[in-house]
Amino acid sequence: MTTKNMIDIEGLTKVYRTGDVAVHALRGIDLAVAPGELVSIMGPSGSGKSTLMNLIGCLDRPSDGSYRLVGDEVSQLSDNDLAEVRNRRIGFVFQSFNLLPKLTALQNVELPLMYRGLTPAERRQMATDALTRVGLAHRLHHRPPELSGGQIQRVAVARALAGQPAILLADEPTGNLDSRSGEEVMVLFQELNRGGVTIVVVTHDDHIAAHTRRIVRLRDGRIVSDEAVEQPLDAVAELAKLPPPEDEGMEAVEQARGARKAASESSVRAAAPAPSGRSGAAAAKEAGL
């Protein structure tokens, strides 16, 4: 018995028309992605990689050709059916994160699960599990403005994972991050992939692509190369080569200062005499002791 590919694409084309003008964005794409693969899709502007990403993510329909996702033909589904596929089978990670700033990390991850018909308790448990999986169990109740860029992207990855999708589709996931935060995201992707998650990364960055096991290159709407990466970069090793975060030392200093200040204020309150005419217990209560 053969194992179903996660993605099976045959003869896929996409033509955009404006009046009498036809723009051929994709010209007969054939692509298969097996379960557990970590694949990058690369190409210059205008190569068709964004169009291909939209089709793989069921955000658009092809003009012609076949697209089977986990064995099911999805190329000509209705809008409602495509929305169902996106919600249940595809986890999206975007370059711009797309988190709601006023919601906590936990609430952001819970949000897509509201369309699953789950109870609030089930949603919260699934979101908590996903955030724990990406190393953010201690940041459940922090909002995006209170997190670093790398942590924000980890929340976005947790949101994508929470619904247990068939594939994780990442569109330029490190594009808005500094080198260290970007490498931390690749550490996470490699860990998830070793755990069996199928991941497709769309990127223009050769360094990021070198972390994957396979690189598919597009040009002028066609696949021009599809090659295995013999020795993918180890993100943990690459991260170790980078200098520590500039604010790491300052954060420790500020924490120490805060602790000293709190201890000093506590000592002053403890040593202060009770005001005249009032009991020591009352004075202690007023001082917060």
Phi and psi in degrees as GROMACS dihedral restraints (atoms count N, CA, C in turn):
[ dihedral_restraints ]
;  ai    aj    ak    al  type     phi  dphi    fc
    3     4     5     6     1   -84.9    20    10
    4     5     6     7     1   146.7    20    10
    6     7     8     9     1   -81.9    20    10
    7     8     9    10     1   135.1    20    10
    9    10    11    12     1   -66.7    20    10
   10    11    12    13     1   138.7    20    10
   12    13    14    15     1   -69.6    20    10
   13    14    15    16     1   150.6    20    10
   15    16    17    18     1   -68.3    20    10
   16    17    18    19     1   -42.2    20    10
   18    19    20    21     1  -128.5    20    10
   19    20    21    22     1   129.4    20    10
   21    22    23    24     1  -131.3    20    10
   22    23    24    25     1   111.1    20    10
   24    25    26    27     1  -120.0    20    10
   25    26    27    28     1   130.3    20    10
   27    28    29    30     1  -135.5    20    10
   28    29    30    31     1   124.6    20    10
   30    31    32    33     1    58.6    20    10
   31    32    33    34     1    32.9    20    10
   33    34    35    36     1   -74.0    20    10
   34    35    36    37     1   128.5    20    10
   36    37    38    39     1  -129.4    20    10
   37    38    39    40     1   153.9    20    10
   39    40    41    42     1  -142.9    20    10
   40    41    42    43     1   121.6    20    10
   42    43    44    45     1  -121.2    20    10
   43    44    45    46     1   124.5    20    10
   45    46    47    48     1   -99.9    20    10
   46    47    48    49     1   133.1    20    10
   48    49    50    51     1  -119.5    20    10
   49    50    51    52     1   133.0    20    10
   51    52    53    54     1  -128.9    20    10
   52    53    54    55     1   101.1    20    10
   54    55    56    57     1    64.6    20    10
   55    56    57    58     1  -123.2    20    10
   57    58    59    60     1   -91.0    20    10
   58    59    60    61     1    -0.8    20    10
   60    61    62    63     1   -93.9    20    10
   61    62    63    64     1   128.6    20    10
   63    64    65    66     1  -115.4    20    10
   64    65    66    67     1   125.1    20    10
   66    67    68    69     1  -108.6    20    10
   67    68    69    70     1   117.6    20    10
   69    70    71    72     1   -89.8    20    10
   70    71    72    73     1    97.3    20    10
   72    73    74    75     1   -77.4    20    10
   73    74    75    76     1   -38.8    20    10
   75    76    77    78     1  -129.6    20    10
   76    77    78    79     1   139.0    20    10
   78    79    80    81     1  -128.4    20    10
   79    80    81    82     1    80.9    20    10
   81    82    83    84     1    71.9    20    10
   82    83    84    85     1    61.2    20    10
   84    85    86    87     1   -83.7    20    10
   85    86    87    88     1   130.4    20    10
   87    88    89    90     1  -118.3    20    10
   88    89    90    91     1   123.5    20    10
   90    91    92    93     1  -154.0    20    10
   91    92    93    94     1   134.7    20    10
   93    94    95    96     1  -128.8    20    10
   94    95    96    97     1   136.0    20    10
   96    97    98    99     1  -125.7    20    10
   97    98    99   100     1   120.1    20    10
   99   100   101   102     1   -83.9    20    10
  100   101   102   103     1   160.8    20    10
  102   103   104   105     1   -58.0    20    10
  103   104   105   106     1   136.1    20    10
  105   106   107   108     1    83.7    20    10
  106   107   108   109     1     6.6    20    10
  108   109   110   111     1   -80.7    20    10
  109   110   111   112     1   155.1    20    10
  111   112   113   114     1  -124.1    20    10
  112   113   114   115     1   102.8    20    10
  114   115   116   117     1  -119.2    20    10
  115   116   117   118     1   141.1    20    10
  117   118   119   120     1  -113.7    20    10
  118   119   120   121     1   144.0    20    10
  120   121   122   123     1  -115.5    20    10
  121   122   123   124     1   124.2    20    10
  123   124   125   126     1  -126.6    20    10
  124   125   126   127     1   161.5    20    10
  126   127   128   129     1   164.9    20    10
  127   128   129   130     1   154.0    20    10
  129   130   131   132     1   -71.7    20    10
  130   131   132   133     1   172.2    20    10
  132   133   134   135     1   -58.0    20    10
  133   134   135   136     1   134.8    20    10
  135   136   137   138     1    86.3    20    10
  136   137   138   139     1     3.4    20    10
  138   139   140   141     1   -78.6    20    10
  139   140   141   142     1   -21.0    20    10
  141   142   143   144     1   105.3    20    10
  142   143   144   145     1     2.8    20    10
  144   145   146   147     1   -67.1    20    10
  145   146   147   148     1   -36.0    20    10
  147   148   149   150     1   -69.0    20    10
  148   149   150   151     1   -38.1    20    10
  150   151   152   153     1   -63.5    20    10
  151   152   153   154     1   -43.5    20    10
  153   154   155   156     1   -63.4    20    10
  154   155   156   157     1   -40.2    20    10
  156   157   158   159     1   -61.0    20    10
  157   158   159   160     1   -42.6    20    10
  159   160   161   162     1   -63.1    20    10
  160   161   162   163     1   -36.5    20    10
  162   163   164   165     1   -72.9    20    10
  163   164   165   166     1   -42.6    20    10
  165   166   167   168     1   -61.8    20    10
  166   167   168   169     1   -37.5    20    10
  168   169   170   171     1   -81.9    20    10
  169   170   171   172     1     4.4    20    10
  171   172   173   174     1    58.8    20    10
  172   173   174   175     1    31.7    20    10
  174   175   176   177     1   -90.3    20    10
  175   176   177   178     1    -9.7    20    10
  177   178   179   180     1  -154.0    20    10
  178   179   180   181     1   166.6    20    10
  180   181   182   183     1  -110.6    20    10
  181   182   183   184     1   147.0    20    10
  183   184   185   186     1   -74.4    20    10
  184   185   186   187     1   159.4    20    10
  186   187   188   189     1   -75.7    20    10
  187   188   189   190     1   -33.0    20    10
  189   190   191   192     1  -158.7    20    10
  190   191   192   193     1   163.9    20    10
  192   193   194   195     1   101.8    20    10
  193   194   195   196     1   179.1    20    10
  195   196   197   198     1  -119.9    20    10
  196   197   198   199     1   139.6    20    10
  198   199   200   201     1  -135.7    20    10
  199   200   201   202     1   112.9    20    10
  201   202   203   204     1  -108.9    20    10
  202   203   204   205     1   126.2    20    10
  204   205   206   207     1  -109.1    20    10
  205   206   207   208     1   114.3    20    10
  207   208   209   210     1    51.1    20    10
  208   209   210   211     1    42.6    20    10
  210   211   212   213     1    88.6    20    10
  211   212   213   214     1   -11.2    20    10
  213   214   215   216     1  -102.3    20    10
  214   215   216   217     1   129.6    20    10
  216   217   218   219     1   -69.0    20    10
  217   218   219   220     1   123.4    20    10
  219   220   221   222     1  -122.7    20    10
  220   221   222   223     1     1.9    20    10
  222   223   224   225     1   -66.7    20    10
  223   224   225   226     1   -25.5    20    10
  225   226   227   228     1  -123.3    20    10
  226   227   228   229     1    26.2    20    10
  228   229   230   231     1   -70.1    20    10
  229   230   231   232     1   159.0    20    10
  231   232   233   234     1   -70.8    20    10
  232   233   234   235     1   167.7    20    10
  234   235   236   237     1   -58.9    20    10
  235   236   237   238     1   -43.0    20    10
  237   238   239   240     1   -65.2    20    10
  238   239   240   241     1   -41.1    20    10
  240   241   242   243     1   -68.0    20    10
  241   242   243   244     1   -37.6    20    10
  243   244   245   246     1   -63.6    20    10
  244   245   246   247     1   -40.1    20    10
  246   247   248   249     1   -61.8    20    10
  247   248   249   250     1   -39.4    20    10
  249   250   251   252     1   -64.5    20    10
  250   251   252   253     1   -41.4    20    10
  252   253   254   255     1   -62.9    20    10
  253   254   255   256     1   -44.7    20    10
  255   256   257   258     1   -61.0    20    10
  256   257   258   259     1   -40.7    20    10
  258   259   260   261     1   -71.8    20    10
  259   260   261   262     1   -32.6    20    10
  261   262   263   264     1  -105.3    20    10
  262   263   264   265     1   -24.6    20    10
  264   265   266   267     1  -117.2    20    10
  265   266   267   268     1   -14.0    20    10
  267   268   269   270     1  -127.1    20    10
  268   269   270   271     1   128.6    20    10
  270   271   272   273     1  -104.2    20    10
  271   272   273   274     1   123.8    20    10
  273   274   275   276     1  -102.1    20    10
  274   275   276   277     1   136.6    20    10
  276   277   278   279     1  -125.3    20    10
  277   278   279   280     1   119.1    20    10
  279   280   281   282     1  -104.4    20    10
  280   281   282   283     1   155.6    20    10
  282   283   284   285     1   -61.1    20    10
  283   284   285   286     1   -38.9    20    10
  285   286   287   288     1   -92.8    20    10
  286   287   288   289     1    13.5    20    10
  288   289   290   291     1    70.6    20    10
  289   290   291   292     1   -51.2    20    10
  291   292   293   294     1    59.0    20    10
  292   293   294   295     1    41.8    20    10
  294   295   296   297     1   -97.3    20    10
  295   296   297   298     1   152.6    20    10
  297   298   299   300     1   -87.2    20    10
  298   299   300   301     1   119.1    20    10
  300   301   302   303     1   -65.3    20    10
  301   302   303   304     1   -24.4    20    10
  303   304   305   306     1   -89.1    20    10
  304   305   306   307     1    -6.3    20    10
  306   307   308   309     1   -98.6    20    10
  307   308   309   310     1   151.3    20    10
  309   310   311   312     1   -72.7    20    10
  310   311   312   313     1   169.0    20    10
  312   313   314   315     1   -56.6    20    10
  313   314   315   316     1   -44.1    20    10
  315   316   317   318     1   -62.2    20    10
  316   317   318   319     1   -43.4    20    10
  318   319   320   321     1   -67.7    20    10
  319   320   321   322     1   -37.6    20    10
  321   322   323   324     1   -62.9    20    10
  322   323   324   325     1   -40.5    20    10
  324   325   326   327     1   -72.4    20    10
  325   326   327   328     1   -33.3    20    10
  327   328   329   330     1   -68.6    20    10
  328   329   330   331     1   -29.8    20    10
  330   331   332   333     1   -52.3    20    10
  331   332   333   334     1   -51.8    20    10
  333   334   335   336     1   -65.1    20    10
  334   335   336   337     1   -22.5    20    10
  336   337   338   339     1   -74.1    20    10
  337   338   339   340     1   -12.2    20    10
  339   340   341   342     1   -65.1    20    10
  340   341   342   343     1   -22.1    20    10
  342   343   344   345     1   -91.4    20    10
  343   344   345   346     1     9.7    20    10
  345   346   347   348     1   -97.3    20    10
  346   347   348   349     1    -6.5    20    10
  348   349   350   351     1    75.9    20    10
  349   350   351   352     1    24.9    20    10
  351   352   353   354     1   -89.9    20    10
  352   353   354   355     1   157.7    20    10
  354   355   356   357     1   -75.2    20    10
  355   356   357   358     1   158.4    20    10
  357   358   359   360     1   -54.9    20    10
  358   359   360   361     1   -39.1    20    10
  360   361   362   363     1   -65.6    20    10
  361   362   363   364     1   -39.9    20    10
  363   364   365   366     1   -65.7    20    10
  364   365   366   367     1   -42.5    20    10
  366   367   368   369     1   -62.1    20    10
  367   368   369   370     1   -45.1    20    10
  369   370   371   372     1   -64.3    20    10
  370   371   372   373     1   -39.1    20    10
  372   373   374   375     1   -67.0    20    10
  373   374   375   376     1   -42.7    20    10
  375   376   377   378     1   -64.5    20    10
  376   377   378   379     1   -40.4    20    10
  378   379   380   381     1   -67.1    20    10
  379   380   381   382     1   -41.6    20    10
  381   382   383   384     1   -62.3    20    10
  382   383   384   385     1   -43.5    20    10
  384   385   386   387     1   -61.6    20    10
  385   386   387   388     1   -41.4    20    10
  387   388   389   390     1   -66.5    20    10
  388   389   390   391     1   -42.4    20    10
  390   391   392   393     1   -67.7    20    10
  391   392   393   394     1   -36.1    20    10
  393   394   395   396     1   -64.0    20    10
  394   395   396   397     1   -38.5    20    10
  396   397   398   399     1   -62.8    20    10
  397   398   399   400     1   -32.0    20    10
  399   400   401   402     1   -97.5    20    10
  400   401   402   403     1    12.6    20    10
  402   403   404   405     1    82.3    20    10
  403   404   405   406     1    25.6    20    10
  405   406   407   408     1  -121.1    20    10
  406   407   408   409     1    30.3    20    10
  408   409   410   411     1   -61.0    20    10
  409   410   411   412     1   -25.6    20    10
  411   412   413   414     1   -90.7    20    10
  412   413   414   415     1     5.7    20    10
  414   415   416   417     1  -126.4    20    10
  415   416   417   418     1    22.9    20    10
  417   418   419   420     1   -56.6    20    10
  418   419   420   421     1   -38.8    20    10
  420   421   422   423     1  -105.9    20    10
  421   422   423   424     1    15.8    20    10
  423   424   425   426     1   -89.9    20    10
  424   425   426   427     1   143.9    20    10
  426   427   428   429     1   -91.1    20    10
  427   428   429   430     1   158.4    20    10
  429   430   431   432     1   -49.6    20    10
  430   431   432   433     1   -41.8    20    10
  432   433   434   435     1   -63.5    20    10
  433   434   435   436     1   -15.9    20    10
  435   436   437   438     1   -94.6    20    10
  436   437   438   439     1     4.5    20    10
  438   439   440   441     1  -116.9    20    10
  439   440   441   442     1   157.1    20    10
  441   442   443   444     1   -76.2    20    10
  442   443   444   445     1   168.7    20    10
  444   445   446   447     1   -59.3    20    10
  445   446   447   448     1   -43.2    20    10
  447   448   449   450     1   -64.5    20    10
  448   449   450   451     1   -38.9    20    10
  450   451   452   453     1   -67.7    20    10
  451   452   453   454     1   -38.1    20    10
  453   454   455   456     1   -61.1    20    10
  454   455   456   457     1   -42.8    20    10
  456   457   458   459     1   -67.4    20    10
  457   458   459   460     1   -31.8    20    10
  459   460   461   462     1   -66.0    20    10
  460   461   462   463     1   -37.1    20    10
  462   463   464   465     1   -61.4    20    10
  463   464   465   466     1   -42.1    20    10
  465   466   467   468     1   -63.0    20    10
  466   467   468   469     1   -38.5    20    10
  468   469   470   471     1   -66.8    20    10
  469   470   471   472     1   -41.7    20    10
  471   472   473   474     1   -61.2    20    10
  472   473   474   475     1   -41.0    20    10
  474   475   476   477     1   -60.4    20    10
  475   476   477   478     1   -40.4    20    10
  477   478   479   480     1   -67.8    20    10
  478   479   480   481     1   -32.9    20    10
  480   481   482   483     1   -84.4    20    10
  481   482   483   484     1   -22.9    20    10
  483   484   485   486     1   -57.0    20    10
  484   485   486   487     1   -37.2    20    10
  486   487   488   489     1   -85.0    20    10
  487   488   489   490     1     7.9    20    10
  489   490   491   492     1    53.2    20    10
  490   491   492   493     1    61.4    20    10
  492   493   494   495     1   -74.8    20    10
  493   494   495   496     1   164.7    20    10
  495   496   497   498     1   -70.3    20    10
  496   497   498   499     1   -38.8    20    10
  498   499   500   501     1  -136.8    20    10
  499   500   501   502     1   154.7    20    10
  501   502   503   504     1  -108.2    20    10
  502   503   504   505     1   121.3    20    10
  504   505   506   507     1  -112.6    20    10
  505   506   507   508     1   113.6    20    10
  507   508   509   510     1  -112.8    20    10
  508   509   510   511     1   119.2    20    10
  510   511   512   513     1  -100.3    20    10
  511   512   513   514     1   105.7    20    10
  513   514   515   516     1    46.3    20    10
  514   515   516   517     1    55.2    20    10
  516   517   518   519     1   -65.3    20    10
  517   518   519   520     1   -18.4    20    10
  519   520   521   522     1  -109.5    20    10
  520   521   522   523     1     6.7    20    10
  522   523   524   525     1   -61.5    20    10
  523   524   525   526     1   -31.3    20    10
  525   526   527   528     1  -103.9    20    10
  526   527   528   529     1    15.8    20    10
  528   529   530   531     1  -114.5    20    10
  529   530   531   532     1   154.6    20    10
  531   532   533   534     1   -73.4    20    10
  532   533   534   535     1   173.0    20    10
  534   535   536   537     1   -58.3    20    10
  535   536   537   538     1   -43.5    20    10
  537   538   539   540     1   -68.4    20    10
  538   539   540   541     1   -45.5    20    10
  540   541   542   543     1   -63.8    20    10
  541   542   543   544     1   -38.2    20    10
  543   544   545   546     1   -62.9    20    10
  544   545   546   547     1   -40.7    20    10
  546   547   548   549     1   -67.2    20    10
  547   548   549   550     1   -35.4    20    10
  549   550   551   552     1   -63.9    20    10
  550   551   552   553     1   -36.9    20    10
  552   553   554   555     1   -64.5    20    10
  553   554   555   556     1   -39.8    20    10
  555   556   557   558     1   -69.5    20    10
  556   557   558   559     1   -32.0    20    10
  558   559   560   561     1   -58.5    20    10
  559   560   561   562     1   -46.0    20    10
  561   562   563   564     1   -63.9    20    10
  562   563   564   565     1   -45.6    20    10
  564   565   566   567     1   -60.4    20    10
  565   566   567   568     1   -42.6    20    10
  567   568   569   570     1   -66.9    20    10
  568   569   570   571     1   -36.8    20    10
  570   571   572   573     1   -64.0    20    10
  571   572   573   574     1   -44.7    20    10
  573   574   575   576     1   -63.6    20    10
  574   575   576   577     1   -41.2    20    10
  576   577   578   579     1   -65.0    20    10
  577   578   579   580     1   -40.0    20    10
  579   580   581   582     1   -62.8    20    10
  580   581   582   583     1   -25.4    20    10
  582   583   584   585     1   -84.5    20    10
  583   584   585   586     1     2.2    20    10
  585   586   587   588     1   105.8    20    10
  586   587   588   589     1    -0.1    20    10
  588   589   590   591     1   -76.1    20    10
  589   590   591   592     1   130.4    20    10
  591   592   593   594     1   -84.2    20    10
  592   593   594   595     1   125.9    20    10
  594   595   596   597     1  -130.2    20    10
  595   596   597   598     1   131.9    20    10
  597   598   599   600     1  -117.7    20    10
  598   599   600   601     1   121.4    20    10
  600   601   602   603     1  -112.0    20    10
  601   602   603   604     1   122.6    20    10
  603   604   605   606     1   -96.8    20    10
  604   605   606   607     1   120.9    20    10
  606   607   608   609     1  -151.0    20    10
  607   608   609   610     1   157.0    20    10
  609   610   611   612     1  -105.9    20    10
  610   611   612   613     1    -1.2    20    10
  612   613   614   615     1   -96.4    20    10
  613   614   615   616     1   114.5    20    10
  615   616   617   618     1   -60.6    20    10
  616   617   618   619     1   -35.5    20    10
  618   619   620   621     1   -64.5    20    10
  619   620   621   622     1   -43.9    20    10
  621   622   623   624     1   -65.2    20    10
  622   623   624   625     1   -43.5    20    10
  624   625   626   627     1   -61.3    20    10
  625   626   627   628     1   -31.8    20    10
  627   628   629   630     1   -67.9    20    10
  628   629   630   631     1   -10.5    20    10
  630   631   632   633     1   -83.1    20    10
  631   632   633   634     1   -14.3    20    10
  633   634   635   636     1   -92.0    20    10
  634   635   636   637     1   170.7    20    10
  636   637   638   639     1   -91.8    20    10
  637   638   639   640     1    -9.3    20    10
  639   640   641   642     1  -156.2    20    10
  640   641   642   643     1   138.1    20    10
  642   643   644   645     1  -123.2    20    10
  643   644   645   646     1   121.8    20    10
  645   646   647   648     1  -107.0    20    10
  646   647   648   649     1   123.9    20    10
  648   649   650   651     1  -111.3    20    10
  649   650   651   652     1   134.8    20    10
  651   652   653   654     1  -112.5    20    10
  652   653   654   655     1   149.3    20    10
  654   655   656   657     1  -153.8    20    10
  655   656   657   658     1   129.9    20    10
  657   658   659   660     1    53.5    20    10
  658   659   660   661     1    39.2    20    10
  660   661   662   663     1    80.5    20    10
  661   662   663   664     1     8.4    20    10
  663   664   665   666     1  -127.6    20    10
  664   665   666   667     1   152.5    20    10
  666   667   668   669     1   -79.6    20    10
  667   668   669   670     1   120.4    20    10
  669   670   671   672     1  -101.6    20    10
  670   671   672   673     1   -17.8    20    10
  672   673   674   675     1  -158.2    20    10
  673   674   675   676     1   150.2    20    10
  675   676   677   678     1  -148.2    20    10
  676   677   678   679     1    98.5    20    10
  678   679   680   681     1  -129.1    20    10
  679   680   681   682     1   143.7    20    10
  681   682   683   684     1   -75.3    20    10
  682   683   684   685     1   146.1    20    10
  684   685   686   687     1   -95.4    20    10
  685   686   687   688     1   113.6    20    10
  687   688   689   690     1   -64.9    20    10
  688   689   690   691     1   -42.2    20    10
  690   691   692   693     1  -132.8    20    10
  691   692   693   694     1    84.9    20    10
  693   694   695   696     1   -59.0    20    10
  694   695   696   697     1   146.9    20    10
  696   697   698   699     1   -63.0    20    10
  697   698   699   700     1   137.6    20    10
  699   700   701   702     1   -86.7    20    10
  700   701   702   703     1   112.5    20    10
  702   703   704   705     1   -61.9    20    10
  703   704   705   706     1   -34.1    20    10
  705   706   707   708     1   -63.3    20    10
  706   707   708   709     1   -44.1    20    10
  708   709   710   711     1   -66.5    20    10
  709   710   711   712     1   -39.8    20    10
  711   712   713   714     1   -65.7    20    10
  712   713   714   715     1   -37.7    20    10
  714   715   716   717     1   -65.5    20    10
  715   716   717   718     1   -36.2    20    10
  717   718   719   720     1   -65.8    20    10
  718   719   720   721     1   -22.0    20    10
  720   721   722   723     1   -78.8    20    10
  721   722   723   724     1   -17.2    20    10
  723   724   725   726     1   -86.7    20    10
  724   725   726   727     1   149.9    20    10
  726   727   728   729     1   -67.2    20    10
  727   728   729   730     1   154.1    20    10
  729   730   731   732     1   -64.6    20    10
  730   731   732   733     1   160.2    20    10
  732   733   734   735     1   -56.0    20    10
  733   734   735   736     1   140.1    20    10
  735   736   737   738     1   -63.1    20    10
  736   737   738   739     1   -29.9    20    10
  738   739   740   741     1   -89.9    20    10
  739   740   741   742     1     0.5    20    10
  741   742   743   744     1   -63.2    20    10
  742   743   744   745     1   -45.3    20    10
  744   745   746   747     1   -67.4    20    10
  745   746   747   748     1   -42.5    20    10
  747   748   749   750     1   -64.4    20    10
  748   749   750   751     1   -36.5    20    10
  750   751   752   753     1   -62.8    20    10
  751   752   753   754     1   -40.6    20    10
  753   754   755   756     1   -65.9    20    10
  754   755   756   757     1   -40.4    20    10
  756   757   758   759     1   -62.0    20    10
  757   758   759   760     1   -45.9    20    10
  759   760   761   762     1   -63.7    20    10
  760   761   762   763     1   -38.2    20    10
  762   763   764   765     1   -63.8    20    10
  763   764   765   766     1   -41.2    20    10
  765   766   767   768     1   -65.7    20    10
  766   767   768   769     1   -41.9    20    10
  768   769   770   771     1   -61.2    20    10
  769   770   771   772     1   -43.8    20    10
  771   772   773   774     1   -62.3    20    10
  772   773   774   775     1   -40.9    20    10
  774   775   776   777     1   -65.5    20    10
  775   776   777   778     1   -42.1    20    10
  777   778   779   780     1   -64.4    20    10
  778   779   780   781     1   -41.4    20    10
  780   781   782   783     1   -63.6    20    10
  781   782   783   784     1   -43.4    20    10
  783   784   785   786     1   -63.5    20    10
  784   785   786   787     1   -41.6    20    10
  786   787   788   789     1   -65.0    20    10
  787   788   789   790     1   -40.2    20    10
  789   790   791   792     1   -64.3    20    10
  790   791   792   793     1   -45.5    20    10
  792   793   794   795     1   -63.9    20    10
  793   794   795   796     1   -37.1    20    10
  795   796   797   798     1   -64.5    20    10
  796   797   798   799     1   -40.0    20    10
  798   799   800   801     1   -65.6    20    10
  799   800   801   802     1   -40.7    20    10
  801   802   803   804     1   -63.3    20    10
  802   803   804   805     1   -43.4    20    10
  804   805   806   807     1   -64.9    20    10
  805   806   807   808     1   -39.2    20    10
  807   808   809   810     1   -67.2    20    10
  808   809   810   811     1   -33.7    20    10
  810   811   812   813     1   -85.5    20    10
  811   812   813   814     1   -14.1    20    10
  813   814   815   816     1   -67.9    20    10
  814   815   816   817     1   133.6    20    10
  816   817   818   819     1   -71.4    20    10
  817   818   819   820     1   153.6    20    10
  819   820   821   822     1   -69.0    20    10
  820   821   822   823     1   138.4    20    10
  822   823   824   825     1   -61.7    20    10
  823   824   825   826     1   150.9    20    10
  825   826   827   828     1   -59.0    20    10
  826   827   828   829     1   136.9    20    10
  828   829   830   831     1    83.0    20    10
  829   830   831   832     1     4.7    20    10
  831   832   833   834     1  -129.8    20    10
  832   833   834   835     1   151.8    20    10
  834   835   836   837     1   -75.5    20    10
  835   836   837   838     1   157.7    20    10
  837   838   839   840     1   -62.6    20    10
  838   839   840   841     1   -35.0    20    10
  840   841   842   843     1   -64.3    20    10
  841   842   843   844     1   -40.3    20    10
  843   844   845   846     1   -65.4    20    10
  844   845   846   847     1   -41.4    20    10
  846   847   848   849     1   -64.1    20    10
  847   848   849   850     1   -41.1    20    10
  849   850   851   852     1   -63.5    20    10
  850   851   852   853     1   -39.4    20    10
  852   853   854   855     1   -63.8    20    10
  853   854   855   856     1   -41.3    20    10
  855   856   857   858     1   -64.4    20    10
  856   857   858   859     1   -35.2    20    10
  858   859   860   861     1   -79.7    20    10
  859   860   861   862     1    -5.8    20    10
  861   862   863   864     1    86.4    20    10
  862   863   864   865     1    16.9    20    10
